[in-house]
């Protein structure tokens, strides 16, 4: 039984931070159905997938893992008739699933080269399967109305069958390829398989559905065949994503202070956001990845990227209506330096006067495209401004509702006390440098003060800017050895994960600010929230970092 193409819109419901998605389909044949699609969850790293040539093609294929997918080369006569030849990247999935991938590039060897998502019972060439795939151009083939096609082999050794979208009123559906943004998605519910296409990864169009009896555990992933005996095809698969039913996210939530905001236990930081020269679309996808992991709190600052980060962050938020409402935004102000945007400035300086803070925050709101932020921090203490002046600006913003809470950054305990004494609403955090190579806040009173006041600190540069891994840092090999010795006690945790867990274990409950632009490292960091570090291991990492025993 097959069901043809349909368009649908997406509705989201926020229930205690667990998001359910309902896709309401409006059939061209005037029937309506509701299809429950699973929620976004991080994909496993591509390197954990296997890859293999199926059916012994004359040209061997290959798969090179990249950050969110693979670069595939594939030979083979075809995926068709009674047996197949192609290159396959796969893993086993049991039960229902919902997966998607973006085909960024496709270089065919033949008019009928194919690149797409394969669901297969076995690695035998004759295996029963279902595949949703792309041709390299938009020339009509058979009845597929463009680049997409869906096919299946009901039983091992059977002839393959193709599935085409229904042609009917009000107009024939169109499924063109749109490289680098040709998205493919396949969902399984029991024996029903649904295939969707998209050109942005957000708005999906149902191509077709097929009822097919396959084993409960199947092999799933990207597949590529060249349909040519002597020439290989190439394809770039990116942004592989798995969706799962609403479940507890990896990263938990925590309240910063009494009557303060609730944030995710890990914070995504944007200090280095522009290092890879990302587009707004790429940042948007990164924010969605954070959201799927439970990292809902985003930290930025007016000065980041020499006053450019807030602008592109706002553009990324604007691409997904409603995304802003699912996140908590933190920004900071108070540092002013000469740059192309401000050639009038002669020297770098701090300015935490009330009017300056108000002006900076209002500019941040415009750039971010929002009417408020959940938290506003004074970025650095201003040595020439009295605490009551700084507090006056913060109090004004609080009364106006432009900030929900206020805090400080890089303040000593005495500086924090002084500013807090002038506030109408208590400060809720002190964002400080705290990591294995800079444990001073443990003994200088900063973290003790947070415990005393019942406010949670935030820890910037939790990996010491990468210095815990640097070959020229004498602490790096000691830390690597210590991490290796304890890794098996924490499910093969890496030094990076243990460094986050070391911070999380402190009784003041700091919130580490993760600054990576690598999606795999983002997934890895999220898993650190589940590590409960033993006392002796905590001190072992301290000793390795400091190169000495405890006093």
C-alpha positions as CSV (number, residue, x, y, z in Angstrom):
1,X,0.0,0.0,0.0
2,X,1.4,3.4,-1.0
3,X,0.3,6.9,-0.2
4,X,1.4,9.7,-2.5
5,X,2.8,13.2,-1.9
6,X,1.4,15.6,0.6
7,X,2.3,18.9,2.0
8,X,2.3,19.6,5.7
9,X,2.9,22.3,8.3
10,X,4.7,21.9,11.6
11,X,3.3,22.7,15.0
12,X,5.3,22.5,18.1
13,X,4.3,22.3,21.7
14,X,6.5,23.1,24.6
15,X,5.7,20.8,27.6
16,X,8.2,21.2,30.4
17,X,11.0,21.6,27.9
18,X,10.2,18.4,26.2
19,X,9.1,19.2,22.7
20,X,6.5,17.2,20.8
21,X,6.0,17.7,17.1
22,X,2.9,17.1,15.2
23,X,2.9,17.2,11.5
24,X,-0.6,17.9,10.1
25,X,-0.8,16.6,6.6
26,X,-3.2,18.0,4.0
27,X,-3.6,15.4,1.3
28,X,-4.0,16.5,-2.3
29,X,-6.9,14.1,-2.5
30,X,-8.6,16.2,0.3
31,X,-8.0,13.7,3.1
32,X,-6.3,14.8,6.3
33,X,-4.1,12.7,8.5
34,X,-1.9,13.3,11.5
35,X,1.6,11.8,11.6
36,X,3.6,11.9,14.8
37,X,7.3,12.6,14.1
38,X,10.0,12.0,16.6
39,X,11.9,14.8,18.3
40,X,15.4,16.0,17.5
41,X,18.2,14.1,19.2
42,X,21.9,14.2,18.6
43,X,23.2,11.8,15.9
44,X,26.0,9.4,16.8
45,X,29.4,10.5,15.4
46,X,29.8,9.4,11.8
47,X,33.0,7.6,12.7
48,X,31.0,5.0,14.7
49,X,29.2,3.9,11.5
50,X,30.6,1.0,9.4
51,X,31.0,1.2,5.6
52,X,31.1,-1.6,3.0
53,X,30.8,-2.3,-0.7
54,X,27.6,-4.3,-1.3
55,X,27.4,-6.8,-4.2
56,X,31.2,-6.7,-5.1
57,X,31.2,-3.8,-7.5
58,X,34.1,-3.6,-10.0
59,X,35.1,-0.2,-8.5
60,X,35.7,-0.2,-4.8
61,X,33.9,2.6,-2.9
62,X,35.0,4.6,0.1
63,X,33.6,6.7,2.9
64,X,35.5,9.6,4.6
65,X,33.8,10.8,7.9
66,X,33.5,14.6,8.3
67,X,32.0,16.6,11.1
68,X,28.4,15.8,10.5
69,X,28.4,13.2,7.8
70,X,30.5,11.6,5.1
71,X,32.1,12.1,1.7
72,X,31.2,8.9,-0.3
73,X,32.7,7.4,-3.5
74,X,30.7,4.5,-5.0
75,X,30.8,2.2,-7.9
76,X,28.3,-0.5,-8.8
77,X,25.9,-1.4,-11.6
78,X,22.8,-0.2,-9.7
79,X,20.4,-0.7,-6.8
80,X,17.6,-2.3,-8.8
81,X,16.2,-5.5,-10.2
82,X,17.0,-8.6,-8.0
83,X,20.5,-7.7,-6.7
84,X,22.4,-4.5,-5.9
85,X,25.9,-3.1,-6.2
86,X,26.8,0.1,-4.2
87,X,28.7,1.6,-1.3
88,X,26.9,1.7,2.0
89,X,27.6,3.6,5.3
90,X,25.4,2.0,8.0
91,X,24.6,1.0,11.5
92,X,21.9,-1.2,13.1
93,X,18.7,0.5,14.3
94,X,16.0,-1.5,16.1
95,X,12.3,-0.6,16.0
96,X,10.9,2.7,14.9
97,X,13.1,5.5,13.8
98,X,13.2,8.8,12.0
99,X,16.4,9.9,10.3
100,X,17.4,12.8,8.0
101,X,20.5,13.8,6.0
102,X,21.4,16.7,3.7
103,X,23.0,15.9,0.3
104,X,25.3,18.8,-0.2
105,X,26.9,17.6,-3.4
106,X,26.3,14.8,-5.9
107,X,28.6,14.1,-8.9
108,X,27.1,11.3,-10.9
109,X,28.8,8.8,-13.2
110,X,25.6,8.1,-15.2
111,X,22.1,9.5,-15.7
112,X,20.8,6.8,-13.2
113,X,23.5,7.2,-10.5
114,X,21.7,7.3,-7.1
115,X,22.5,8.8,-3.7
116,X,20.2,8.6,-0.7
117,X,19.1,6.9,2.5
118,X,19.0,3.1,2.5
119,X,17.1,0.9,5.0
120,X,18.1,-2.8,4.5
121,X,17.6,-6.1,6.2
122,X,21.0,-7.5,5.5
123,X,24.3,-6.8,3.7
124,X,23.5,-9.4,1.0
125,X,23.2,-8.0,-2.5
126,X,19.7,-9.5,-2.8
127,X,18.4,-8.1,0.6
128,X,14.9,-6.7,1.1
129,X,15.2,-2.9,1.4
130,X,13.7,0.5,1.0
131,X,15.6,3.5,-0.4
132,X,14.7,7.2,-0.8
133,X,17.3,8.8,-3.0
134,X,18.3,11.5,-5.4
135,X,19.4,11.7,-9.0
136,X,21.9,14.4,-9.8
137,X,19.7,16.6,-11.9
138,X,16.0,17.5,-12.2
139,X,15.2,15.9,-15.5
140,X,12.0,13.8,-15.3
141,X,12.5,10.1,-15.1
142,X,9.5,7.8,-15.4
143,X,6.9,9.5,-13.1
144,X,9.2,10.9,-10.4
145,X,8.7,14.5,-11.4
146,X,12.2,15.6,-10.7
147,X,15.3,14.4,-8.8
148,X,13.7,12.2,-6.1
149,X,12.6,8.6,-6.2
150,X,11.6,5.9,-3.7
151,X,12.0,2.2,-4.3
152,X,11.8,-1.1,-2.3
153,X,12.4,-4.8,-2.6
154,X,9.7,-6.6,-0.6
155,X,11.6,-9.9,-0.1
156,X,15.2,-11.0,-0.7
157,X,15.7,-11.8,-4.4
158,X,12.5,-10.1,-5.5
159,X,12.4,-7.5,-8.2
160,X,12.6,-3.9,-7.0
161,X,9.6,-1.6,-7.3
162,X,9.5,2.2,-7.6
163,X,7.1,4.5,-5.8
164,X,6.2,7.8,-7.3
165,X,4.2,10.8,-5.9
166,X,0.6,11.1,-6.8
167,X,-0.3,13.4,-9.6
168,X,-3.5,15.1,-8.9
169,X,-5.3,18.4,-8.0
170,X,-4.6,21.1,-7.3
171,X,-1.2,20.6,-9.1
172,X,1.4,17.9,-9.6
173,X,3.8,17.9,-6.7
174,X,7.4,18.9,-7.5
175,X,10.5,17.5,-5.9
176,X,13.6,19.1,-7.4
177,X,17.1,18.7,-6.2
178,X,18.5,21.8,-4.6
179,X,22.2,21.2,-3.9
180,X,23.7,22.0,-1.4
181,X,20.4,21.9,0.5
182,X,18.7,18.7,-0.7
183,X,17.4,17.1,2.5
184,X,16.1,13.5,2.7
185,X,14.2,12.0,5.6
186,X,12.7,8.5,6.2
187,X,10.6,7.6,9.2
188,X,9.5,4.1,10.3
189,X,6.4,3.3,12.3
190,X,6.0,-0.4,12.5
191,X,5.8,-1.6,8.9
192,X,5.0,1.9,7.5
193,X,7.8,3.8,6.0
194,X,7.4,7.6,5.2
195,X,9.8,9.6,3.0
196,X,10.0,13.4,3.1
197,X,12.0,16.0,1.2
198,X,13.1,19.5,2.1
199,X,15.2,22.3,0.8
200,X,16.0,23.8,4.3
201,X,15.8,21.0,6.8
202,X,12.8,22.7,8.5
203,X,9.8,22.6,6.1
204,X,9.2,19.0,4.9
205,X,7.0,17.7,2.1
206,X,5.8,14.1,2.2
207,X,7.0,12.3,-1.0
208,X,5.3,8.9,-0.4
209,X,4.6,6.2,2.1
210,X,5.0,2.4,1.8
211,X,3.8,-0.5,3.9
212,X,6.7,-3.0,3.9
213,X,7.4,-5.9,6.2
214,X,11.1,-5.7,7.2
215,X,12.9,-7.1,10.2
216,X,12.7,-5.2,13.5
217,X,16.5,-4.5,13.3
218,X,17.6,-3.0,10.0
219,X,20.8,-1.5,8.7
220,X,20.4,2.2,8.0
221,X,22.5,5.0,6.4
222,X,23.6,6.7,3.3
223,X,24.1,4.7,0.1
224,X,25.7,5.5,-3.3
225,X,25.7,3.7,-6.6
226,X,27.3,4.9,-9.9
227,X,25.3,2.8,-12.4
228,X,28.5,2.6,-14.4
229,X,31.1,-0.3,-14.4
230,X,34.2,1.9,-14.8
231,X,33.4,5.3,-13.3
232,X,32.6,6.0,-9.7
233,X,30.0,8.5,-8.4
234,X,30.7,10.9,-5.5
235,X,28.3,12.4,-3.0
236,X,28.7,14.6,0.1
237,X,26.2,13.7,2.9
238,X,26.0,16.2,5.7
239,X,24.0,17.0,8.9
240,X,23.0,13.4,9.6
241,X,20.3,13.6,12.2
242,X,18.3,11.1,14.2
243,X,14.9,12.0,15.8
244,X,13.6,10.4,18.9
245,X,10.5,10.4,20.9
246,X,10.4,13.1,23.5
247,X,12.7,12.1,26.3
248,X,14.8,13.7,29.0
249,X,17.6,15.7,27.3
250,X,21.2,15.0,28.0
251,X,21.8,18.3,29.7
252,X,19.7,19.1,32.8
253,X,18.4,22.4,34.0
254,X,19.3,24.4,37.1
255,X,18.1,27.6,38.8
256,X,20.9,30.3,39.2
257,X,19.6,31.8,42.4
258,X,16.5,32.2,44.6
259,X,13.9,33.7,42.3
260,X,16.6,33.7,39.5
261,X,16.3,32.4,36.0
262,X,16.5,28.7,35.1
263,X,19.3,27.8,32.7
264,X,20.7,24.6,31.2
265,X,23.5,23.1,33.2
266,X,25.9,23.7,30.3
267,X,25.9,27.0,28.4
268,X,26.8,27.5,24.8
269,X,29.3,30.3,24.4
270,X,29.8,32.5,21.3
271,X,33.2,34.1,21.9
272,X,34.8,32.2,19.1
273,X,31.7,31.9,17.0
274,X,33.2,33.7,13.9
275,X,36.5,31.8,13.8
276,X,35.1,29.4,11.2
277,X,33.4,32.2,9.2
278,X,29.9,30.5,9.5
279,X,26.8,31.6,7.7
280,X,23.6,32.5,9.6
281,X,22.2,29.1,8.4
282,X,25.1,27.2,9.9
283,X,24.7,29.0,13.2
284,X,21.0,28.3,13.1
285,X,21.7,24.6,12.7
286,X,24.2,24.7,15.6
287,X,21.5,26.3,17.8
288,X,19.1,23.6,16.9
289,X,21.8,21.0,17.8
290,X,22.2,22.7,21.2
291,X,18.4,22.7,21.7
292,X,18.3,19.0,20.9
293,X,21.0,18.3,23.5
294,X,19.2,20.3,26.2
295,X,21.7,23.2,26.0
296,X,19.2,26.0,25.9
297,X,21.3,28.9,27.3
298,X,23.4,30.9,24.9
299,X,26.1,33.3,26.1
300,X,27.3,36.2,24.0
301,X,28.6,39.8,24.6
302,X,28.6,43.1,22.8
303,X,32.4,43.0,22.2
304,X,32.5,39.4,20.8
305,X,33.8,39.3,17.3
306,X,34.7,43.0,17.6
307,X,31.1,43.8,17.9
308,X,29.9,41.5,15.1
309,X,28.7,38.3,16.9
310,X,25.4,39.6,18.2
311,X,24.5,40.7,14.7
312,X,24.9,37.3,13.0
313,X,23.5,35.5,16.1
314,X,20.4,37.6,15.7
315,X,20.2,36.7,12.0
316,X,20.5,33.0,12.8
317,X,17.7,33.3,15.4
318,X,15.5,35.1,12.8
319,X,15.7,32.1,10.4
320,X,13.6,30.0,12.7
321,X,10.5,31.7,14.1
322,X,9.9,30.6,17.7
323,X,13.5,29.5,18.2
324,X,14.3,32.5,20.4
325,X,11.5,31.5,22.8
326,X,13.1,28.2,23.4
327,X,16.4,29.7,24.4
328,X,17.8,31.8,27.3
329,X,20.0,34.6,26.1
330,X,22.9,36.1,28.1
331,X,24.8,39.1,26.9
332,X,27.5,41.4,28.5
333,X,28.7,44.9,28.1
334,X,31.3,47.3,29.5
335,X,34.4,46.7,27.3
336,X,35.1,49.2,24.5
337,X,38.1,49.0,22.1
338,X,39.2,50.7,18.9
339,X,38.2,48.8,15.8
340,X,36.7,49.4,12.3
341,X,33.3,49.9,13.8
342,X,34.6,52.5,16.3
343,X,37.7,54.3,14.8
344,X,36.9,57.2,17.1
345,X,38.2,55.3,20.1
346,X,41.8,55.9,21.0
347,X,42.4,53.1,23.5
348,X,40.7,50.1,25.0
349,X,38.9,50.9,28.2
350,X,36.1,49.8,30.6
351,X,32.9,51.8,31.0
352,X,30.3,50.5,33.4
353,X,28.4,53.7,34.0
354,X,24.7,53.4,34.1
355,X,23.9,55.3,30.8
356,X,26.6,53.4,28.9
357,X,25.3,50.0,30.0
358,X,21.7,51.0,29.1
359,X,22.8,52.1,25.6
360,X,24.8,49.0,25.0
361,X,22.0,46.7,26.1
362,X,19.5,48.4,23.9
363,X,21.8,48.0,21.0
364,X,22.2,44.3,21.8
365,X,18.4,43.8,21.8
366,X,18.2,45.4,18.3
367,X,20.9,43.1,17.0
368,X,19.6,40.0,18.6
369,X,16.0,40.7,17.4
370,X,14.5,40.5,20.9
371,X,12.8,42.7,23.4
372,X,14.7,41.3,26.4
373,X,17.5,39.0,27.5
374,X,17.3,36.6,30.4
375,X,20.5,37.8,31.9
376,X,22.7,40.8,31.5
377,X,26.3,40.9,32.9
378,X,28.7,43.7,33.5
379,X,31.6,42.3,31.5
380,X,34.5,43.7,33.6
381,X,34.8,45.9,36.7
382,X,35.2,49.5,35.8
383,X,37.9,51.0,38.0
384,X,36.6,54.5,37.4
385,X,32.9,54.0,38.1
386,X,31.2,53.9,41.5
387,X,29.1,50.9,42.2
388,X,25.9,52.9,42.6
389,X,26.3,54.3,39.1
390,X,26.7,50.8,37.6
391,X,23.7,49.6,39.7
392,X,21.6,52.5,38.6
393,X,21.8,51.3,34.9
394,X,21.1,47.7,35.8
395,X,18.2,48.6,38.0
396,X,16.7,50.8,35.2
397,X,16.9,47.9,32.8
398,X,15.4,45.5,35.3
399,X,12.4,47.8,36.0
400,X,11.9,48.2,32.2
401,X,11.8,44.5,31.7
402,X,14.6,44.6,29.2
403,X,16.6,42.2,31.3
404,X,15.1,39.5,33.5
405,X,18.2,39.3,35.8
406,X,21.6,40.9,36.3
407,X,25.0,39.7,37.2
408,X,28.7,40.4,37.0
409,X,31.6,38.9,35.1
410,X,35.2,38.7,36.3
411,X,34.4,40.4,39.6
412,X,36.3,39.7,42.8
413,X,34.4,38.7,45.9
414,X,34.6,42.2,47.3
415,X,33.7,43.9,44.0
416,X,30.6,41.6,43.7
417,X,29.6,42.4,47.3
418,X,29.8,46.1,46.7
419,X,27.7,46.1,43.5
420,X,25.2,43.7,44.9
421,X,24.7,46.0,47.9
422,X,23.5,48.7,45.5
423,X,21.0,46.5,43.6
424,X,17.2,46.6,43.9
425,X,17.2,42.9,42.7
426,X,20.1,40.8,43.8
427,X,22.7,39.7,41.3
428,X,22.3,36.1,40.2
429,X,25.8,35.0,39.0
430,X,29.5,35.9,38.7
431,X,30.9,34.6,35.4
432,X,34.6,33.9,36.0
433,X,37.6,32.0,34.6
434,X,37.7,28.6,36.3
435,X,39.3,25.4,35.0
436,X,41.9,22.8,35.8
437,X,44.8,25.3,34.9
438,X,43.1,28.2,36.8
439,X,41.7,26.8,40.1
440,X,42.3,30.1,42.0
441,X,38.6,30.8,42.5
442,X,38.5,27.9,44.9
443,X,40.7,29.7,47.3
444,X,40.4,33.4,46.6
445,X,36.9,33.6,48.0
446,X,35.0,33.9,44.8
447,X,33.3,30.4,44.8
448,X,32.9,30.6,48.6
449,X,31.0,33.8,48.2
450,X,28.7,32.2,45.6
451,X,27.9,29.4,48.0
452,X,27.2,31.9,50.8
453,X,24.9,34.0,48.7
454,X,23.2,31.0,47.0
455,X,24.1,32.1,43.5
456,X,25.7,29.8,40.9
457,X,28.9,30.9,39.1
458,X,29.5,30.5,35.4
459,X,32.9,29.1,34.3
460,X,34.4,30.6,31.1
461,X,37.2,28.9,29.2
462,X,36.6,25.5,30.9
463,X,39.2,23.8,28.7
464,X,41.7,26.6,29.3
465,X,41.4,27.7,25.7
466,X,42.7,24.3,24.6
467,X,45.9,24.5,26.7
468,X,45.0,21.3,28.6
469,X,45.8,19.5,25.3
470,X,48.7,21.7,24.1
471,X,52.0,19.8,23.5
472,X,54.0,22.7,24.8
473,X,52.1,22.8,28.1
474,X,53.8,20.7,30.7
475,X,50.5,19.9,32.4
476,X,49.0,18.4,29.2
477,X,50.8,15.0,29.3
478,X,50.1,14.7,33.0
479,X,46.4,15.4,32.5
480,X,46.3,13.0,29.5
481,X,47.8,10.2,31.7
482,X,45.4,10.9,34.6
483,X,42.4,10.9,32.3
484,X,43.5,7.7,30.7
485,X,43.8,6.0,34.1
486,X,40.3,6.9,35.2
487,X,38.4,6.9,31.8
488,X,37.1,3.4,32.2
489,X,35.2,4.4,35.4
490,X,33.2,6.9,33.4
491,X,32.2,5.0,30.3
492,X,35.4,5.7,28.4
493,X,35.2,9.5,29.0
494,X,37.7,11.7,27.3
495,X,39.9,14.3,29.0
496,X,37.6,17.0,27.5
497,X,34.6,15.4,29.2
498,X,36.4,14.9,32.5
499,X,37.6,18.5,32.5
500,X,33.9,19.6,32.3
501,X,32.9,17.1,34.9
502,X,35.7,18.4,37.2
503,X,34.1,21.9,37.1
504,X,30.6,20.5,37.5
505,X,31.6,18.6,40.6
506,X,32.5,21.7,42.6
507,X,30.0,22.3,45.4
508,X,29.3,25.8,44.1
509,X,27.7,24.2,41.1
510,X,29.4,26.2,38.3
511,X,27.9,26.3,34.8
512,X,30.6,25.6,32.2
513,X,30.5,27.8,29.1
514,X,31.3,25.6,26.0
515,X,33.0,27.5,23.2
516,X,33.4,24.8,20.5
517,X,32.3,25.3,16.9
518,X,32.6,21.5,16.3
519,X,29.2,19.7,16.5
520,X,30.8,16.4,17.5
521,X,32.6,18.0,20.4
522,X,29.3,19.7,21.4
523,X,27.7,16.3,21.6
524,X,30.6,15.0,23.6
525,X,30.4,17.9,26.0
526,X,26.7,17.3,26.6
527,X,27.5,13.8,27.9
528,X,29.7,15.3,30.6
529,X,26.7,16.4,32.5
530,X,26.0,12.8,33.3
531,X,29.4,12.1,34.8
532,X,29.5,12.0,38.6
533,X,33.2,12.3,39.4
534,X,34.6,10.4,42.4
535,X,36.4,12.5,45.0
536,X,39.8,10.9,44.5
537,X,39.6,11.3,40.8
538,X,38.8,15.0,41.2
539,X,41.9,15.5,43.3
540,X,44.0,13.4,40.9
541,X,43.1,15.8,38.1
542,X,43.9,18.8,40.3
543,X,47.4,17.2,41.1
544,X,48.0,16.5,37.4
545,X,47.1,20.0,36.4
546,X,49.2,21.7,39.1
547,X,52.1,19.3,39.0
548,X,52.2,18.9,42.8
549,X,50.4,17.2,45.6
550,X,47.7,18.9,47.6
551,X,49.0,21.0,50.6
